[in-house]
Amino acid sequence: MAESTRSLRAEDLDRVMEIERLSFSMPWSREAMEQELHNPTARYQVLEADGQVQAYAGAWLVIDEGHVTNVAVHPDARRRGYGRAVLRALIRQLMDLGVTYMTLEVRVSNEAAISLYKQLGFKRAGSRKGYYEDDREDAYIFVSDRLENAFLTRYRPVKAENFRPQNGEIM
Ligand SMILES: CC(C)(COP(=O)(O)OP(=O)(O)OC[C@H]1O[C@@H](n2cnc3c(N)ncnc32)[C@H](O)[C@@H]1OP(=O)(O)O)[C@@H](O)C(=O)NCCC(=O)NCCS
């Protein structure tokens, strides 16, 4: 079955929390994730395939910056391009809102995520010592190119019909 992306809805929370807990050593609480649905500066995209949500990605808008809060794919659905697809969908949504560049932090040991970000044109811009509270691992700071340039073609949807707003979407 083909995959498609759309904005996060309240009814996705159970599945998103399942993926969150399976993906991170310090998962967000359900309450924190729920608040994001009502946060006017937050945007989240989910990717559906095989009849359920398999991936999600979110960001906070800070003037013209999109700061990625989390990206995760269900462990059983990794290496199928879903991480890349959901992050692209998020970036396209943010571009429509006037965001001109993206930033994020990533664990220095997270080779999968680092490789994904580099593939999408993010570049290392610095690091934060002991950023992660559980084990004091350092974070790299990654920053994207300006979104309106090369990114426009990189983030063009493959199938336009997959990206139409749907009823009940939280935008
Ligand atoms: C990082 C993560 C989101 C990648 O999702 P994914 O759907 O498996 O990744 P994709 O299939 O879209 O892969 C896109 C690219 O990322 C890189 N990549 C993904 N997984 C990788 C791995 N295990 N090792 C090396 N590179 C990897 C590759 O460059 C890949 O491109 P390719 O398939 O053409 O080689 C996923 O591993 C995940 O959920 N990890 C746990 C949560 C996490 O660490 N999130 C990021 C926090 S900053």
The ligand as a Gaussian input file, in Angstrom:
#p B3LYP/6-31G(d) Opt

LIG

0 1
 C       16.846000       8.199000      12.239000
 C       15.563000       7.585000      11.717000
 C       14.421000       8.592000      11.890000
 C       15.754000       7.243000      10.225000
 O       14.499000       6.791000       9.714000
 P       14.412000       5.721000       8.517000
 O       13.028000       5.743000       8.010000
 O       14.956000       4.410000       8.962000
 O       15.416000       6.349000       7.465000
 P       15.233000       6.323000       5.864000
 O       14.899000       4.934000       5.434000
 O       14.356000       7.431000       5.464000
 O       16.726000       6.620000       5.427000
 C       17.129000       7.849000       4.862000
 C       18.645000       7.911000       4.924000
 O       19.079000       7.989000       6.286000
 C       20.293000       7.232000       6.441000
 N       20.066000       6.125000       7.360000
 C       18.887000       5.723000       7.883000
 N       19.075000       4.702000       8.736000
 C       20.397000       4.461000       8.749000
 C       21.204000       3.529000       9.456000
 N       20.689000       2.643000      10.318000
 N       22.551000       3.578000       9.272000
 C       23.095000       4.464000       8.406000
 N       22.370000       5.370000       7.693000
 C       21.041000       5.365000       7.878000
 C       20.671000       6.755000       5.068000
 O       21.489000       7.761000       4.490000
 C       19.342000       6.679000       4.385000
 O       19.415000       6.792000       2.990000
 P       19.536000       5.456000       2.081000
 O       18.451000       4.534000       2.516000
 O       19.357000       6.006000       0.701000
 O       20.881000       4.894000       2.373000
 C       15.242000       6.241000      12.451000
 O       16.390000       5.439000      12.483000
 C       14.749000       6.435000      13.880000
 O       13.558000       6.582000      14.138000
 N       15.697000       6.404000      14.853000
 C       15.327000       6.559000      16.278000
 C       14.898000       7.970000      16.597000
 C       15.976000       8.983000      16.247000
 O       17.158000       8.768000      16.493000
 N       15.540000      10.122000      15.709000
 C       16.409000      11.221000      15.371000
 C       16.632000      12.060000      16.590000
 S       17.640000      13.484000      16.234000

